[in-house]
Amino acid sequence: MEDSSTRTVVITGGSRGIGRCIALKFSDEKANIVLVHYDPDESAAQETLDLLDGKGIQAESHKVDVSSFSHVDKLFAQIVDSYGKVDVLVNNAGITRDTLLMRMEEKDWDAVVNVNLKSVFNCTHAVIRPMIKRRSGWIVNISSVVGQIGNIGQANYSASKAGIMGFTKTVAREVASRGIRVNAVAPGFIETDMTASLPEKVREKFLEQIPLGRMGKPEEVAEVVYWLCSEGSSYLTGQVIHVNGGLYM
Ligand SMILES: NC(=O)c1ccc[n+]([C@@H]2O[C@H](COP(=O)([O-])OP(=O)(O)OC[C@H]3O[C@@H](n4cnc5c(N)ncnc54)[C@H](O)[C@@H]3O)[C@@H](O)[C@H]2O)c1
């Protein structure tokens, strides 16, 4: 029989990249893991499920667009029904639609703000009442260094990531007395699909600005996310932890 102390962890954008590494990190504690993704096919999600299976975890994956309030609500009702609770929510799903502001179309703005920021509202809203009732919970929102310092061609993305920082601080204040901690992690330049398509020149320019002289690994972000959901960070809430090799300090 399952121990009631087994945590149920929901990770949006959990099929690949940073989300996959976060899932693998939580597998160390034998958590119940639920991945949410919106990839065109199931191959990356299946690969993550296989990796988790290799670590003895029967995780599940759902293809749901986290920018849809009603779909998210339905999904979380289903998860609470299956597992009885959500202990940890990692709002990690994100996209880019980069272009200079003068060329940016309304659809580029809407897509990025809806997937990156509205989704954080949708998922947090869906878990907060049950977490308040249980007087326990951990929420980690994945922001970006760009939400702090801006970046040419990313007005939509940086606004969405800055929005996450404000959202994190407000919700942290609202639920701190209920035993729920809400923090954000702002990665710098991390090796994933999201950065793989960047032109070599842009990559080199970024690298020049990073004191540690290299891109980050998704595992290095996952470590910090996991720590924020552990006893080791028990006196932290409403914080934005920068994981960026010194790019912003
Ligand atoms: N890679 C970086 O350098 C970097 C830097 C700073 C912040 N981030 C942030 O970290 C997070 C993860 O980035 P990554 O590099 O691993 O990205 P990735 O492109 O490798 O993976 C993105 C994940 O988000 C999911 N997703 C996209 N749209 C979705 C939707 N509408 N509904 C549900 N899921 C959706 C995808 O299915 C996938 O699982 C993102 O929020 C990103 O903005 C990444």
PDBQT file of the ligand as one rigid body, heavy atoms in Angstrom, charges set to zero:
ROOT
HETATM    1  N1  LIG A 301      16.106  26.629 -22.120  1.00  0.00    +0.000 N 
HETATM    2  C1  LIG A 301      16.415  27.804 -21.616  1.00  0.00    +0.000 C 
HETATM    3  O1  LIG A 301      17.482  28.369 -21.874  1.00  0.00    +0.000 OA
HETATM    4  C2  LIG A 301      15.453  28.500 -20.686  1.00  0.00    +0.000 A 
HETATM    5  C3  LIG A 301      15.882  29.678 -20.067  1.00  0.00    +0.000 A 
HETATM    6  C4  LIG A 301      15.036  30.335 -19.200  1.00  0.00    +0.000 A 
HETATM    7  C5  LIG A 301      13.772  29.838 -18.960  1.00  0.00    +0.000 A 
HETATM    8  N2  LIG A 301      13.362  28.700 -19.581  1.00  0.00    +0.000 N 
HETATM    9  C6  LIG A 301      12.020  28.234 -19.301  1.00  0.00    +0.000 C 
HETATM   10  O2  LIG A 301      12.059  26.915 -18.803  1.00  0.00    +0.000 OA
HETATM   11  C7  LIG A 301      10.869  26.232 -19.173  1.00  0.00    +0.000 C 
HETATM   12  C8  LIG A 301      11.238  24.933 -19.869  1.00  0.00    +0.000 C 
HETATM   13  O3  LIG A 301      12.016  25.259 -20.995  1.00  0.00    +0.000 OA
HETATM   14  P1  LIG A 301      12.761  24.150 -21.911  1.00  0.00    +0.000 P 
HETATM   15  O4  LIG A 301      13.952  24.833 -22.444  1.00  0.00    +0.000 OA
HETATM   16  O5  LIG A 301      12.852  22.894 -21.168  1.00  0.00    +0.000 OA
HETATM   17  O6  LIG A 301      11.685  24.047 -23.085  1.00  0.00    +0.000 OA
HETATM   18  P2  LIG A 301      11.392  22.884 -24.146  1.00  0.00    +0.000 P 
HETATM   19  O7  LIG A 301      11.026  23.593 -25.393  1.00  0.00    +0.000 OA
HETATM   20  O8  LIG A 301      12.495  21.885 -24.171  1.00  0.00    +0.000 OA
HETATM   21  O9  LIG A 301      10.077  22.173 -23.524  1.00  0.00    +0.000 OA
HETATM   22  C9  LIG A 301       8.886  22.899 -23.401  1.00  0.00    +0.000 C 
HETATM   23  C10 LIG A 301       7.855  22.052 -22.721  1.00  0.00    +0.000 C 
HETATM   24  O10 LIG A 301       6.654  22.853 -22.573  1.00  0.00    +0.000 OA
HETATM   25  C11 LIG A 301       5.557  22.134 -23.106  1.00  0.00    +0.000 C 
HETATM   26  N3  LIG A 301       4.520  23.037 -23.616  1.00  0.00    +0.000 N 
HETATM   27  C12 LIG A 301       4.653  23.978 -24.577  1.00  0.00    +0.000 A 
HETATM   28  N4  LIG A 301       3.453  24.548 -24.801  1.00  0.00    +0.000 NA
HETATM   29  C13 LIG A 301       2.568  23.962 -23.970  1.00  0.00    +0.000 A 
HETATM   30  C14 LIG A 301       1.171  24.106 -23.742  1.00  0.00    +0.000 A 
HETATM   31  N5  LIG A 301       0.435  25.001 -24.427  1.00  0.00    +0.000 N 
HETATM   32  N6  LIG A 301       0.569  23.305 -22.835  1.00  0.00    +0.000 NA
HETATM   33  C15 LIG A 301       1.294  22.378 -22.144  1.00  0.00    +0.000 A 
HETATM   34  N7  LIG A 301       2.605  22.204 -22.300  1.00  0.00    +0.000 NA
HETATM   35  C16 LIG A 301       3.234  22.994 -23.207  1.00  0.00    +0.000 A 
HETATM   36  C17 LIG A 301       6.155  21.270 -24.204  1.00  0.00    +0.000 C 
HETATM   37  O11 LIG A 301       5.257  20.223 -24.559  1.00  0.00    +0.000 OA
HETATM   38  C18 LIG A 301       7.444  20.803 -23.524  1.00  0.00    +0.000 C 
HETATM   39  O12 LIG A 301       7.136  19.753 -22.650  1.00  0.00    +0.000 OA
HETATM   40  C19 LIG A 301      10.088  27.196 -20.053  1.00  0.00    +0.000 C 
HETATM   41  O13 LIG A 301       9.117  27.876 -19.273  1.00  0.00    +0.000 OA
HETATM   42  C20 LIG A 301      11.140  28.178 -20.523  1.00  0.00    +0.000 C 
HETATM   43  O14 LIG A 301      10.588  29.408 -20.848  1.00  0.00    +0.000 OA
HETATM   44  C21 LIG A 301      14.177  28.010 -20.437  1.00  0.00    +0.000 A 
ENDROOT
TORSDOF 0
